[in-house]
């Protein structure tokens, strides 16, 4: 099973995707991805936070489109042609010709690529700068990247040298100087030397966002600071990242929002919302948050006021002024007034990043711009 947002391989026990940090819900399809990338956006180091790590599984899996945000800076977008991956620019022109068996987004100047059964890294000229040698390879964050060797995860620097030797059951991306790692059946946090800053003690530990991280203790979710001190007592049935000063929490089956003191500022009143294919970040993005009322989706502002009435069969977070929505079995895009600006016509759609968004039509995948025009015609 693979995360539809970032492509990382998921274990049945995962509450969150270990690649992008998004909550994993029941019932999403098993995407067979060679490489799917996305920057996590849960803090707005999320989503395309969502997109913080890019996962690429080192498995020889069937041809699936790389759902990636364009890379930083030069805006390179991974595409697959005749079984090989390369990179295009915003105009659809190849800057790195198709030559790799798998490919991920660029992050901090490098991108993971697969050659045969192993993963390495290239620079923006397409030159291999870290030889393929890893079973899995993820995006660089704060100078380090999580990689898998055998059944253990560690971290490398940009020379390919291990900064932290493989030793963890899971190793998440660094965020705000710390990374959540799994040792045995517990999670804790390490610093960039590999030393534990917060000892493994949690049933699950989410990455830090805006100075706080949600953790589960005794079956309830609360929040800790970077010293490991509990600053919001475990009391919630679910708890998401802080974004724009607020975090979504679940109380008694309903969703509301708290501030950083733990005070409920938007009363729990909304039904459980799920994002595309069961993945949902739960955050405020560009001043609005997705909510579900009954079986329809709409948006609220930070006062809790509904600003776009629940009317859609599915919806995503706003990114670059637009959000994908589902009407019936088709996907399109709305602006912040709720107006449909790109008619529902796609079989799948994702968020805009640096002016482009990936879409699916009839089993093929392409990129559109904010007018709905194809920059890269759907291919498989």
Protein Blocks (a to p, Z undefined) as FASTA:
>chain_A
ZZfknopacdfklmbdfklopacdehiacdddfbdcdddfklopamklnofbccddfbdc
ddddddddddehjlpadddeehiacdddfkopafbdcfbfbdcddeehiacddehjbccd
ddfkopafbdcfbfbdcddeehiacddehjaccdddfkopafbdcfbfbdcddeehiacd
dehjaccdddfkopafbdcfbfbdcddeehiacddeehiacdddfkopafbdcfbfbdcd
deehiacddeehiacdddfkopafbdcfbdcdddeehiaehiaeehiacddehjaccddd
fkopafbdcfbfbdcddeehiacddehjaccdddfkopafbdcfbfbdcddeehiacdde
ehiacdddfkopafbdcdZZ
